[in-house]
Amino acid sequence: MDNVQAHTADVSFDWDLTNVLNGTQKISYLDAEGDLQTLNPSDIEGMCFQITVGRATDITPSDRYHQQVFSAVPDFSKCGASGSVNDANLTSDYYQKIFGMKTDQDGTSDSADIYAKTVSYQSFKRTASGSFNEMSANGATKGHYTIPLIGLEANTLYGNTVESNCQDSCDVANQVASFRSAVEQRSRELYAQGVQSKTKIDVRRLQIGIQLKVSNSSSYVEQCNADVSVTDKGTCRFIDPASYLSRYGNNLPQDDSHWDDATAGWAYVPDFHTMVEPTPYSSSDDLPGKLKDSVSVDNGVAKAEQQTRIYLKNKPSSSNSGNMFWYAYVYDGTPKKINGTDGSPYVIVKKDKSGRYYVDGILPKSTTGDHVISVVDKLGTVCDWGTVSVVPSDSVLMFRLYNKYTGEHFYTSAEEERDALVKIGWRNENLGWVAPRQSGVKVYRLYNPYVTGGDHHYTSDEHERDALVKAGWRYEGVGWYSGGETPVYRQYNPNAKTGTHNYTTSKVENDALVKLGWRAEGTGWYAVM
């Protein structure tokens, strides 16, 4: 185990498939007629590593079976399974369902039976897949690999207890079942001792196993695809050391020439204890002054309840090597955690193409206005912090651009339109203001194609809109909405033919233009900020 943190740990291991690929160790299975067949090593296209995690903390024993859920949610990145959830599709809702602690009692029809009324537990799989060439140079048949194990509870012991009746005989495909079996065995023991109330227990499973990815043209896959009992055909491409034992019977030879005995292809992970999650500063006033203004966000504004990219000014120290699972907080009186975009209780430090470090997170719903955001490492050391403007999730960012050749300022909420104009020479002046999404008074957008370079005009006045259309301006629909308490001032330049109007939330800019000869035309509309 490496880089153990509060909710994550890196599981590193050596793998060696030399004897499997050269045919010294055979991968055998029973065909549909019950005859023993051997997988051709040339049919092996890659591999898939799995970690299975199980941890039960309390149980209410019973003298009869009760239906328990036991991870009746999509597997996390299960090899080949169409119903699995991979890293890219992991959402806040799925994070809790897959990794969170559960207390089950009398589950649904697809639940597993167990001798217990209730069970509190954590159970999931973590998968990393790839071909030999992706995992080691020059197509090597052995090497070293590391899987970042996520979804762990802080300040918690993980590993393996010895209370299972299949500790040394359960194949990797049935590790969840072996964990369930160990929980049931503990329940039976307690009930035999007269315990019938909710009781603390310590049943743990943490194993790493390997599955081989098999060619579609292999007889094994063809047989699996033809097997009506296999409902998810995506799993047919993967074979583990003894998956066929559970499917076709436990009558295969168990000698050294077969890689498929029940103890091959998987191993127990040594016990380890996760760290305590760091405690943030209780007040933003206590944050280190020398690090002030070392965070920033795109466009200078973050949205509550939506993904926000927080850029870090300071490069992570060498002590933060490996996967950097850090923590971020927004101060709204007291610090509130910023969860990862996948619902995780941490954020991951990454680096973009330009070399800037950043974390992506979801700000809490209730956080709006100017607030301090801090980012701390796994030990709780503050690395960067600064003040960021947070707006409601149902608001729209209005971008402002300038054409130096025509003198026109242009306003749009479409990032694609903004980027296209920047590409042809317009200057990006970043955020103009923040508008409500689809509420309030409509602001109309019009275009004059008859002046050199064209010209846009914006108004919430229907009469002004109609008069301009009658004079030849092209109506381009509703540009955005007016709403909020921040006035957007409108100025008019009587000496210009294009860029005749300017709009700004800055009273300083408004007054400066008026001093230069522009005509103040009051408030054009209102903004959220």
DATA-V355559 format. One record per pair of residues at least 12 apart in sequence whose ideal C-beta (glycine too) atoms are under 8 Angstrom apart, sorted by the first residue. I is the first residue (numbers start at 1). J is the second residue. Records with the same first field share a line. If there is no record, write none. Layout:
BEGIN
I->J + J
END
This chain:
BEGIN
1->269 + 270 + 272
2->146 + 322
3->321 + 322 + 323
4->272 + 273 + 274 + 275
5->274 + 275 + 325 + 346 + 378
6->152 + 154 + 155 + 274 + 275 + 276 + 277 + 278 + 345 + 346 + 378
7->150 + 151 + 152 + 153 + 154 + 274 + 277 + 325 + 344 + 345 + 346
8->148 + 149 + 150 + 152 + 323 + 325 + 346
9->148 + 149 + 152 + 158 + 272 + 274
10->146 + 147 + 148 + 149 + 322 + 323
11->51 + 146 + 147 + 148 + 149 + 208 + 269
12->144 + 145 + 146
13->144 + 145 + 146 + 208 + 267
14->142 + 143 + 144 + 145
15->47 + 49 + 142 + 143 + 144 + 145 + 210
16->141 + 142
17->44 + 47 + 132 + 141 + 142 + 212
18->141 + 142
19->259
20->41 + 44 + 212 + 259
21->41 + 44 + 141
22->41
23->41
24->257
25->256 + 257 + 258 + 259
26->38 + 39 + 257 + 258 + 259 + 260
27->39 + 41 + 44 + 212 + 239 + 258 + 259 + 260
28->244 + 252 + 253 + 258 + 260
29->220 + 223 + 239 + 244 + 248 + 252 + 260
30->244 + 248 + 249 + 251 + 252
31->219 + 223
32->223 + 226 + 227
34->248 + 249
36->252 + 253
37->219 + 220
39->214 + 218 + 220 + 239
40->218
42->215
43->214 + 215 + 217 + 218 + 220
44->212 + 213 + 214 + 215
45->131 + 213 + 214 + 215
46->129 + 130 + 131 + 132 + 134 + 212 + 213
47->129 + 130 + 131 + 132 + 135 + 210 + 211 + 212 + 213
48->79 + 80 + 127 + 128 + 129 + 130 + 210 + 211 + 212 + 213 + 238
49->127 + 128 + 129 + 145 + 147 + 208 + 209 + 210 + 211
50->78 + 79 + 125 + 126 + 127 + 172 + 208 + 209 + 210 + 211
51->125 + 126 + 127 + 147 + 149 + 206 + 207 + 208 + 209 + 269
52->124 + 125 + 172 + 175 + 176 + 179 + 205 + 206 + 207 + 209
53->122 + 123 + 124 + 125 + 126 + 149 + 151 + 152 + 158 + 205 + 206
54->121 + 122 + 123 + 175 + 176 + 179 + 180 + 182 + 203 + 204 + 205 + 206
55->121 + 122 + 123 + 153 + 156 + 158 + 203 + 204 + 205
56->119 + 120 + 121 + 179 + 183 + 186 + 201 + 202 + 203 + 204
57->101 + 120 + 121 + 200 + 201 + 202
58->118 + 119 + 120 + 198 + 199 + 200 + 201
59->116 + 118 + 119 + 120 + 183 + 186 + 187 + 190 + 198 + 199 + 201
60->105 + 116 + 117 + 118 + 119 + 196 + 197 + 198 + 199
61->115 + 116 + 117 + 187 + 188 + 190 + 191 + 195 + 196 + 199
62->115 + 116 + 117 + 187 + 191 + 196
63->115 + 191
64->115
65->113 + 114 + 115
66->105 + 106 + 113 + 114 + 115 + 116 + 117
67->106 + 107 + 108 + 109 + 111 + 112 + 113
68->104 + 105 + 106 + 107 + 111 + 112 + 113 + 114 + 116 + 119 + 180
69->102 + 104 + 107 + 108 + 111 + 112
70->104 + 107 + 111 + 112 + 114 + 119 + 121 + 123 + 176 + 180
71->98 + 123 + 124 + 176
72->107 + 108 + 110 + 111
73->94 + 97 + 98
74->94 + 98
75->124 + 125 + 127
76->90 + 98 + 99 + 124 + 125 + 126 + 127 + 151
77->125 + 126 + 127 + 128 + 129
78->125 + 127 + 235
79->127 + 129 + 211 + 213 + 235 + 238
80->213 + 232 + 234 + 235 + 236 + 237 + 238
81->232 + 234 + 235
82->232 + 234
83->232
84->127
85->98
87->342
90->342 + 343
91->342 + 343
92->339 + 342 + 343 + 362
93->343
94->342 + 343
95->151 + 342 + 343 + 344
96->343
98->124 + 151
99->122 + 124 + 150 + 151 + 152
100->122
101->120 + 121 + 122 + 153
102->120 + 121 + 122 + 123
103->118 + 119 + 120
104->118 + 119 + 121
105->117 + 118 + 119
112->177 + 180
114->180 + 183 + 184 + 187
115->184 + 187 + 188 + 191
116->183 + 184 + 187
118->198
119->183 + 187
121->183
122->151 + 153
123->176 + 179
124->151
125->176
126->147 + 149 + 150 + 151
128->145 + 147
129->213
131->213
147->208
148->323
150->325 + 344
151->344
152->274
153->274
154->274 + 275 + 276 + 277
155->273 + 274 + 275 + 276 + 277
156->273 + 274
157->202 + 204 + 271 + 272 + 273
158->204 + 206 + 269 + 271 + 272 + 273 + 274
159->204 + 206 + 268 + 269 + 270 + 271 + 272
160->204 + 205 + 206 + 207 + 268 + 269 + 271
161->182 + 202 + 203 + 204 + 205
163->182 + 185 + 186 + 203
164->178 + 179 + 181 + 182 + 185 + 205
165->181 + 182 + 185
166->178 + 181
168->262 + 263
169->262 + 263
170->262
171->240 + 241 + 242 + 243 + 245 + 246 + 262 + 266
172->207 + 209 + 210 + 211 + 240 + 241 + 242 + 243 + 265 + 266
173->240 + 242 + 243 + 246
174->246
175->205 + 207 + 209 + 266
178->205
179->203 + 205
182->203 + 205
183->201 + 203
186->201 + 203
206->268 + 269
207->266 + 267 + 268 + 269
208->266 + 267 + 269
209->240 + 241 + 265 + 266 + 267
210->240 + 241 + 265 + 266
211->238 + 239 + 240 + 243 + 265
212->238 + 239 + 240
213->237 + 238
214->236 + 237 + 238 + 239
216->237
220->236 + 239
221->236 + 237
224->236
227->247
229->247
240->265 + 266
241->259 + 260 + 261 + 262 + 264 + 265 + 266
242->260 + 261 + 262 + 264 + 265
244->260
245->260 + 262
275->378
277->327 + 345
278->327 + 376 + 378 + 379 + 380
279->380
280->327 + 329 + 335 + 374 + 376 + 380
281->335 + 374 + 382
282->334 + 335
283->331
284->331 + 335 + 372 + 374 + 385
287->372 + 374 + 382 + 385
288->382 + 385
291->314 + 382 + 383 + 384 + 385
292->385 + 386
293->313 + 386 + 387
294->312 + 313 + 314 + 383 + 384 + 385 + 386
295->310 + 311 + 312 + 313 + 373 + 374 + 375 + 384 + 385 + 386 + 388
296->310 + 311 + 313 + 386 + 388
297->309 + 310 + 311 + 388
299->397 + 399 + 430 + 431
300->388 + 389 + 430 + 431
301->388 + 389 + 390 + 391 + 397 + 431 + 434 + 529
302->363 + 373 + 388 + 389 + 390 + 391
303->363 + 390 + 391 + 392 + 393 + 395
304->363 + 364 + 365 + 366 + 367 + 368 + 390 + 391 + 392 + 393
305->362 + 363 + 364 + 365 + 393
306->362 + 363 + 393
307->341 + 360 + 361 + 362
308->338 + 360 + 361 + 362 + 363
309->358 + 359 + 360
310->328 + 338 + 347 + 358 + 359 + 360 + 361 + 373 + 375 + 388
311->356 + 357 + 358
312->349 + 356 + 357 + 358 + 359 + 375 + 383 + 384
313->384
314->357 + 383 + 384
315->357
316->349 + 357 + 377 + 383
317->377
320->349 + 377 + 378
323->348
324->348 + 349 + 377 + 378
325->346 + 347 + 348 + 349 + 378
326->346 + 347 + 348 + 349 + 359 + 375 + 376 + 377 + 378 + 383
327->345 + 346 + 347 + 375 + 376 + 377 + 378 + 380
328->347 + 359 + 361 + 373 + 374 + 375 + 376
329->373 + 374 + 376
330->363 + 364 + 367 + 371 + 372 + 373 + 388 + 390
331->371 + 372 + 373 + 374
332->364 + 366 + 367 + 371
335->374
336->364 + 367
337->364
338->361 + 362 + 363 + 364 + 373
339->361 + 362
340->360 + 361 + 362
341->360 + 361 + 362
347->359 + 360 + 361 + 375
348->360
359->375
363->390
365->393
367->390
368->390 + 391 + 392
369->389 + 390
370->387 + 388 + 389 + 390
371->387 + 388 + 390
372->385 + 386 + 387 + 388
373->385 + 386 + 387 + 388
389->529
391->434 + 528 + 529
392->528
394->436 + 437 + 439
395->434 + 435 + 436 + 437 + 528
396->413 + 434 + 435 + 436 + 437 + 480 + 481
397->413 + 431 + 434
398->411 + 412 + 413 + 431 + 432 + 433 + 434 + 435 + 480 + 527
399->411 + 412 + 413 + 415 + 418 + 428 + 429 + 430 + 431 + 432
400->429 + 430 + 431 + 432
401->418 + 421 + 422 + 426 + 427 + 428 + 429
402->426 + 427 + 429
403->425 + 426 + 427 + 453 + 499
404->425 + 427
405->425 + 453
406->452 + 453 + 454 + 455 + 498 + 499
407->493 + 496 + 498 + 499
408->453 + 454 + 455 + 456 + 498 + 499
409->429 + 499 + 502 + 503
410->426 + 456
411->432 + 456 + 458 + 479 + 480 + 503
412->479
413->435 + 479 + 480
432->503 + 504 + 505
433->486 + 488 + 505 + 527 + 528 + 529
434->484 + 527 + 528 + 529
435->480 + 481 + 482 + 483 + 484 + 527 + 528
436->481 + 482 + 483 + 484 + 528
437->481
438->481
439->481 + 483
440->481 + 482 + 483 + 484 + 526
441->460 + 481 + 482 + 483 + 525
442->460 + 478 + 481 + 482
443->458 + 459 + 460 + 478 + 479 + 480 + 481 + 482 + 524 + 525
444->458 + 459 + 460 + 462 + 465 + 475 + 476 + 477 + 478 + 479
445->457 + 458 + 475 + 476 + 477 + 478 + 479
446->458 + 459 + 465 + 468 + 469 + 473 + 474 + 475 + 476
447->473 + 474 + 476
448->468 + 472 + 473 + 474
449->474
450->472
451->497 + 498
452->497 + 498
453->498
454->498
455->497 + 498 + 499 + 500
457->473 + 500 + 501
458->479 + 501 + 503 + 524
459->524
460->482 + 524 + 525
482->525 + 526 + 527
483->526 + 527 + 528
484->526 + 527 + 528 + 529
485->526
486->505 + 526 + 527 + 528 + 529
487->505 + 523 + 526 + 527
488->503 + 504 + 505 + 523 + 524 + 525 + 526 + 527
489->503 + 504 + 505 + 506 + 507 + 509 + 510 + 520 + 522 + 523 + 524
490->502 + 503 + 520 + 521 + 522 + 523 + 524
491->503 + 504 + 510 + 513 + 514 + 518 + 519 + 520 + 521
492->518 + 519 + 521
493->513 + 517 + 518 + 519
494->517 + 519
495->517
501->521
502->518
503->524
505->527 + 529
END
